Amino acid sequence: MHFPGYYEFFCPVNTVAGHQALEKIPRLVQRLGARRPMIITDKGVAAAGLVDIVSDAITPGIHIGAVEDDVPPDSDLKAVHRLAAVYREKGCDAIVAVGGGSVMDTAKGVNIIVSEDADDLMQFSGAGRLTRPLKPLVAVPTTAGTGSEVTLVAVIADHERNLKMLFTSYFLLPDAAVLDPRMTLTLPPAVTAATAMDALTHAIEAYTCLAKNPVSDAHALMAVELIGQNLMSVIKEPDDADGRLALAVGANLAGVAFSNAMVGMVHTLGHSVGAVCGVPHGACMAILLPYGLEYNMHKNSHLAAQLLLPLAGVQTYARTPAHLRAQQLVAVIRQLNQRLHQQTGGRHARFFKEITGPDGNASVPVEKLNDIADKAMGDGSIFYNPEEIDRDDLIMVMSHAWEGTPLDRNLVRRGSLQIR
């Protein structure tokens, strides 16, 4: 076993998880010295009645200064500035973010502006631009996928300039994360599937990438186990509150893992498919995960083999010969995607050509693969992938992920990948 000569691990987020976890928010907010939080959410979450559940749970202890549900699906610079103005106008002193990744990113952006008493969020873009703690932020995720409630990153889009800005700082970590299964009970099966596969990818790439460390490994392994044991049962029985809580905890652990270990080529390509074609991130992760494992197989098959146990269970692991366990992991993931495809009536895509827009055309046209590869070459996650990647490799991997054909298992070195 390779033990890193040096590593850092940091996660100061106070995680509260349970069937009545929302009722702990007043105590959390008060301990942070706040009395008048602003709830930031989106219209889908509000329409599902989830904001009402949160409000009912916390108003006996604290006064809500404002509820704003105008967060777009892709976190927007204008929305951040608009919500920061409402925060100031209403005299709020903390933020409770209720939603998925876009809501969390928006809340983090708002927190930067109001904490720094700034007018322009852009002056804080990049890494290390924040130098002091921000206002209290409590994150209540409504999907079991992104792990944004425990990450130090926010991505804010400037749609006028067609840019996505990255903000990275330990001060962006929420003060508390509240995991309550009531927040995910209404998720449609296809969304449950895609977000869970997002979390699974976080954990698997954290465990197999170059910056892995023993503490992130522990979080990643438990995340894989919780997702592997509970995803299909929740898809079949959406009201399974215990299963929903397990998935939420798994996503949280995966978020902690990849925040401290980074990710690899699955995210390298997934970020770029999302940017070029607008495909939801979870769908990209589900499709690309087996290809990332196959591409890196000759470098870290021993790590992939270890993940078969938590994902597939003791019996599958025991009956699989040791030298075939890495390949079996890939097979299990493909089988999982197939089962999710069937259980969601085909709404969970197994490969990119299955994803179509409202007009019936392919959401990821073959002619866009070059653009995807070009953008991927500039993605920061590429540096943490176990194997080097060049542009031709990315196009080749995307071509197979588009069609749904596996890569060759006998990987030798970058540039020599052959399909047989």
N, C-alpha and C positions, 0 to 999 in steps of 0.2 A: 504494500500500500504506500503510495506516494504521500508524504506529509509536507505541506508547504513550509518553507523556512520562515515565512512571514505572512501574516494576514491580519485584516481588521474586520471586525463585526460590530455593527451598531444598530440597535433598534430600540429607541426609548419610548415607543408608542404604548400607552396603557390600553391593553386590549381587554374588553369586557364582552363575554360571550355567554349566551344562554337564552332560554325561552322567554324570560322577562327582562332581558338586558336593557331595553329602551327605558325602563323605569329608573335606571341608574344614571341617566343623563343629567338630571338636576344636580345630583351630588357631584358629578364630574365637573360640570360647569362652575358650580360654586367653589369647588376646590381650586379651580383655575383663576378665581378672583373675578368672575363675571356674573352679571345678573340679567342681562338683556341681549340674548343671542339673536342673530338673524338666521333664519332657515333658508338655505339655497338648494333648489331642486330643479326639476324640469317638468314640463306639462304632462308627460307620460306617467311619471311617478305620482304626480298630484292627481291625475285622472283615475289612477288605480286605487286611490284612497290611502296611499301609504303615508302621505304627509299628515293626514288626519290621525292616523294611528300614532305617529310620533308626537304630534301636538297633544293628543289626549293623554299620552304617557308622561309628558314632561311638564305640562302647564300647572299641575298642583304644586310644583316646586319652584318654577321660574317663570318670568314673564317674557314672552316672545316679542321681540322688537319689530320684526318684519318677516314676512314669508314671500319669497320671490321664486317663481317657477319658470322664468323666461330664459332658461339655459338651453342653447341650441344643441343638437346632437353632436356637433363638432365644436368644442369649446372655442369661443370667439373673442378677439381682443376688444371689440366694441361692447360685447356683453359684460366683460370683466369691468370695464370702466363705468358702465351704466349701473351695475350692481354695487360697485364701490361708492358711488354717489348716493344711492339709497341707504347704504349702511351708515354713512355720515349723517344724512338727513334725519334718520330715525334714531340716532344716538345709540346705536348698537355697540356692544363691547366684546362680542365673540361670534363665531360662525358654527352652525350645525349644518353640515353638508349631507343631504339625503339623496342618494342616486348612484349612478355608475361612474365610469371613468371620466366622462366629460364634465359631470357635476363636480367631481372631486378636483379636477384640474382647474375649473372655473373658480371654485372656492379658494384654492391655493393662490390663484392670481389675484383675486379680490383681497385676500389677506395680505399680500405683499403691498398693495397700494395703500390700504388703510393703516397698516402698521408703520409703513415708512412715510406716511403723510405725503405721498407722491401723486403726481398727475399723469405720469407716463410709465406704464408697466415695462416698456421696452428697455428702459435703462437698467433693468435687473435681469435681462435675459442672459443665458449662458450658465456657467458653473462658478460657484463661489462668490457671487455678487452680493449676497446677503450677509450681513455681519453681526446680526443680533436677533434674538427671539422675536417671533411675530405674535399677533393676538391669538387668544385661544381658539383652537379649531377641533371640533369633534366630528369624526367621519362615520356616517351610517350607510354602509354599502347596501344597494338594493339588487346587486347581482353577485354571484359567487364566481368571480373571474379575474377582474383586473388587479386586485390587491392594492389599489391606489390608496387605501386607508393606511397602508404601512410603507409607502414609498416616498422617496425624497425628490421626486420628479413631477413636473407639470408640463404639459404640452398645450400651448395656446396658439390658435390659428389666427393669422392676419389675412383675412380673405381678400382684402383689397389688393394686397401684394402677392397673394397666392403662396404664402409662407406658413410654415409651422415652426414656432419658436420653442426651444427647449429651455426650461428653467430647472436648475439642479442645485439643491442646498439641503444640508441637514435641518435647517430651520423651516423647510417646507413640510417636514414630517408632521402629521397631525398629532395633537396632544393625546387624543384618545380615539380608539376605534370601537364601535359598538356593533356586535354581530348578533342579530336577532332573526330567527327563521321567519317571523311574520313579514319581513321585508322582501323575501324571495318566494313566498307561497304562490303569488299570482303570476310568476314568470311563465310564459308559454314554453312548451317543451323544446322547441328549436332554440330559443334563447338560453334556456337552461343548459342545453347541450353545448352550444358554442362557447358560452362563458366558462363552463367547466373545462372544456378542452383548452381554452386560453390559460386557465390556472394550471392544468396538467403540463402544458408546454413550459410555463414559467419554472415549474419544479424540475422537470426533466432537463431543460437546458441549464439551469443553475447547477444541477448535479454533474453535468458532463462538460461544462465549459472550462476555459483556462483559469478563471479566477475563483474556482470553487475552493471552499475551505471546510474544515470539519464541522463548524457550527452551522453554516448554511446547509451542509449535507444533511444534518439531522432534521432541519426544518423541511428540506425538500423530500426526504424519504417519507416522513409522516404525511406530507401533503399528497404525495402519489398514492399512498395507502388509503387515505380518506376518500379521495376522488374515485379510485378504482373500486372501492367497496360500496360506494353509495350512488354513483351517477345513474346507473341503469335502473336501480330501484326507485329513485326519485322521478325519472322519466316515466316510469310505469305507474307510479303512485305520487302525483304532484303534491298531495296534501300531507306527505310524510314529513312532519316537522323535524323529527330527529335527523332524517337524512338531509334535509335542507340545511340544518345547523352544521352537520358534518361537512357538507360542501363549502359552506361559508368559512369554516375554520380551515379547511384545506386550502382555499384560495388565499386566505390570510397568511398561512404558513408559507405558501409558495411566493407570495409577495415579499415576505421577509427574506426568503432564500435568494431570490434573484436581485433584490436590492443590495445584497452583500456579496453576490457572486457573479452578477451579470448574466447575459444570455448569449445566444449564438446565431447561426445562419437562418434558423427558422424565423426569428424576429427580424433579421436583416432583410429577408425577402418579404416577410409579412408587412413590415412598416411600409415598404415600397409599393406593394400591391395596393395597400390602403390609400397611399398618397396619389398614385397614378389612376387607379380605377374606382376608388371609393368603396371597396369591399370591406365589410365589417371585420374588425381585427380577429375576433374569435373564430370566424369562418376560415380566415387565412391560416391561423394556428393549427386548426384541426386538419386541414388539407396538407400543410407543409411538414408537420411534425415527423411522420415516418420518413420523409425524404431527407430531412436534416440528420436523423439517426443513421440512415443508410450512407449518406455522403461521408460522415465522420467515422464510420464503423471501423476502419482499419487503424484509426488512432485511439479510439476509446471503447472498443467492444467490451472490454472488461467492466467498464462502468455501466454500459447499457445492459449487460447481463445481470448486474446487481439489481437493476430496477425492475426486472421481471417479477421478483418475489413480492414487493409491495403492490404492484399493479395487478398481477394475475392471481396471486395467492400461492399458498404452500404447495398444493397438489400439482398445479401446472409447473411450478418451479422445480419440484422434485422429479417429475417424470420427464423433464427436458434435459438431455445431455448437456453438460457444462459448456461444450464448445458451440452449442446451438442456441444458448439462452439469449444472446444479443439479437439474433435473427428472429427468435420467437417473440421478443419484446415488440419488434416492428410489426410482426404478424398480429399480435394481440391488439395493437393500436389500430391497425387497419380493420380488424374485426369489430372493434368498438365503434369506429366510424360507420361501418356497415350497419350495425345494430341500431345506432342512433338515426341513421338515414331511414331505416324501416319504421322505427317507432315514431318518427316525426312526420310520417307520410311524405318522405322525400325532401323535406325542407332543410335537413342537415346535409350539406354538400360533402361529397367524398373527394371530388377533384374540381378544378376550376371551371371546366366546360359545363358543369351542372349549374353554375350560378348565372342567372339571367336577370335582366332588368325588367321593369314594367312593360317595356315594348317587346319583350321576348328575345332581344338580342343578348349576346354574351356580355357579361359584366367585365370579363377579362379577355378582350380580343387577343388573338394570337399575335397580331401586328403590334401590340403594346409590350411584348416581352422584352424588346430591346430597351424601351424607356424604363421599364421596371428594373432591369439589370443596371442601367446607368445610374439610377437613383440609389440602388442598393449598395453600389460601390462606395458611396459617401456616407453610409450609415455607420454610426459608432460601434454598434454591436458586432460588426464584422471582425474587429480586432480580438474578440474573445472566443471566436470559434476555434475548435481544436485543430482544424485543418485550414491551410490557406485557401483562399477563394479568389478566382479571377472572373472576369466578366463572362467568358465563354461557359464556365462552370455554372454560373447563375442562370444563364439562358437555358442550358441543358437541363438543370434541375427543374426550372419552371415549365419547360416543355413537357416533361414527364408528369409533373403535378397537374398540368392542364389536362392531359389525356387520361391520367390515372394509371399509368404503367410504372411498375417499380424500377428502381435503379439496380444495377448489378451489385451483388453482395461482395464481390472480390475487389475491394478498393485497394489500390496500391499507393498512389501519390496524387497530388493535385495535377490535373491536366490529363490523367491517364484513365479516367473513368470511362468504362465501356458498357454499353447496354447489349445484353445477349438474349 
